Amino acid sequence: MEQLHPSDPSRIGGHRLLGRLGAGGMGVVYLGRTDDGALAAVKVIRAEYAEESDFRARFRREAEIAAEVDSPWAVRITGADPDAREPWLATSFVAGPSLAEAVSAHGPLPLRAVRILGKALAKGLGVMHAQGLVHRDVKPGNVLLGMDRPRLIDFGIARGGEHTALTSADAVLGTPGFIAPEQAEGRPAEPAGDVFSLGCLLVYAATGRLPFGTGTAEAVLYRTVHDEPDFGPELLADPELTALLRTCLAKHPDIRPTAAGLDDALTEDTPGEGTDWLPDPVVATIAERAAALLALPGIEETAADPEAAPVPGATGPVSSRRRFLGLAAGAVLAVGGGTAAWLALRDDDKPQGTPGAAPRPWVIGVQADLSGPQKAAGLAQERGVRLAVDTFNSRKDKPFTLTVATADDAGGADRSPAAAGSLISNPDVLAVIGPTTNASVTPCLELYGEAALPLLTVSALASAFSVADRRSFFQVSPISFIQGSALGRQLARQQGVSRLGVLCDRDGDVEGWQAVLHATRTLPGHIRGAAVHPRVVPRGTRDLSPVVTDMLAHGIDAFFYAGTPEGAARTATLLAGAGYRGHRAADYTVMGPEFLAAAGPAAEGWQFVAPYTGPEAPETAELARAHKAAYGGAAPDVWTAEAYDAAGLVIDRLVAAARGGGRPARAELLTALAKGSFRGLTKEYSFGEDRTVKGNTYFLHQVEGGRIRYMGPVPEAPAG
């Protein structure tokens, strides 16, 4: 939970506000407490949206309908005021993690638990549908696992996203990955769409993956409409449950069961007053959240309400509003983080100015793959951060001294939450660089977000991490599929390029497939009159000769491959054997020793556009000298300079905070990182609203003499 902002109200509709649970483009959700001590989530809609035609009548109508929903499996609406300048709605507060957080932190649920969860949520949806209410956004983040039972939240009220027509019939609402095909195509939301979303949610609960994959919203929605779901071995082990979920995910809404029918079909008992159907680690998290509520203070005055009289029965005074909200933030980890994050968010018991108090360390954390398949990249990033810290500490005018703390997640989703927890629980860690791999990101995002601990990754560059949240997450290199546009800019410099052959090997990851799509769509914008000849080979295809022969027969004069190092090597060998001498490029993720060794002489001349520089980059020459001095003469690896820059950005904001008033809170640093710009060794860093780096800075690498050489930045396309 975040502290209240100075501009926030102190009371809304009989609720004393304790802090912010979340905020978005449409408004803010607060944690409130009534005079009788009941906790509530109070959602407030910004005034500009409330002035839209028919909004208030629609808000009032749906609030009245939702208030009539009497189900133990849905949160209860406790109050609303559609006529307020900023309309608000309050629901009962559930002390427990979301399903998204539980699966991210502890892995998929056992199949029996999936059945029980499905039956409970189907009951909740059945009651809503009977009242004429459609949820519109059934997803793991909208299911809370309480001490007594799971509950649906956020149904049918003020759902927005890009649309200001919040709940109009023609608004396309929902979350890619969980939205039904008919909604993806712009048709109205109906009860059958909720059943489709529930099917996606249950697949996620059972496997930890989305049935239609991840990636850009466009790609996920396309697969939702056209592809079959991927149930994975976890669900396929239960043919009965798989068959039931397959009907829930039918493309045509008439084939899907109703919510009541799904309730009947799921034969497991509905959970009663308890959590014995959930795995022990999830139960422990729920218990921590419930116990933390006991630490909530009594209702105190706030800066926005200085004249308020003390509330009878309130607990003793605390030293300041900041201290009060710090305690509230620690206690109310009913929305995430657990005991470790609570400890991390507390103010110290002894203020920094107290005589005899030891100065608190200033620490930058590194979460990285230090022992798994990407350990070379992880080690390179750790060294980059350490070199940035050493450079700063060598300054005579430094306002503080920095140290580094590391956490090894081995590049895997299973170890990511524990690695994140070890850094979050250290209250002196102010920001974290990492993780190294895409796989490690989703399981830890919600944990970092709830601790308000900034997380800056330099190499996990997937285009979407759609289940967990991005509140604390910055991607300091351009997302990987944008290399397609950089490739087009590079090819525009070549002479005679007019027809690009693009080979997508589905043995690669989804980001490679999206790079292919991006290159296909953007090349004509870089080269006037250029055409693209794209081909796709299914997973497991070993013999690429037929498709390469076909592409050469179409007269291609440039070639782009996305897939695996082994597939790239086979392709290089086939092109060399055919005497092809046109421009050859590949997805940067295949660049490395494996490709060079497998392709041999056929690798000569291949190019890569990558979001990193390299040890030979002249702009990082001083860093390379420092690296060799610190690490026994070894040259830096790829990603070292980018990690150095990411740490430099954090240091720049910490120095500004220290000179402006002292050690910043994590949330204050988070806000500072999102603003302004920073000039690093390799480029200028600033962030958009989604906290991805602005610009499309890529660098060219080419195989020469059997080694990969850095060639320089890919220039912007010429005007016109």
GIDATA-V361296 format. One record per helix or strand of 3 or more residues. SS is the DSSP state (H for helix, E for strand). FROM is the first residue (numbers start at 1). TO is the last residue. If there is no record, write none. Layout:
SS	FROM	TO
SS	FROM	TO
//
This chain:
E	15	23
E	27	34
E	39	45
H	47	50
H	55	67
E	77	81
E	88	92
H	99	106
H	111	130
H	140	142
E	143	145
E	150	152
H	181	184
H	191	207
H	217	226
H	232	236
H	239	248
H	253	255
H	259	265
H	280	295
H	303	305
H	321	331
H	333	335
H	338	345
E	362	368
H	375	393
E	402	408
H	413	424
E	429	434
H	438	440
H	442	450
E	454	457
E	473	475
H	480	492
E	499	505
H	510	526
E	531	537
H	545	553
E	558	562
H	565	577
E	583	586
H	588	590
H	593	603
E	607	610
H	618	630
H	640	660
H	666	673
E	699	704
E	707	713
//
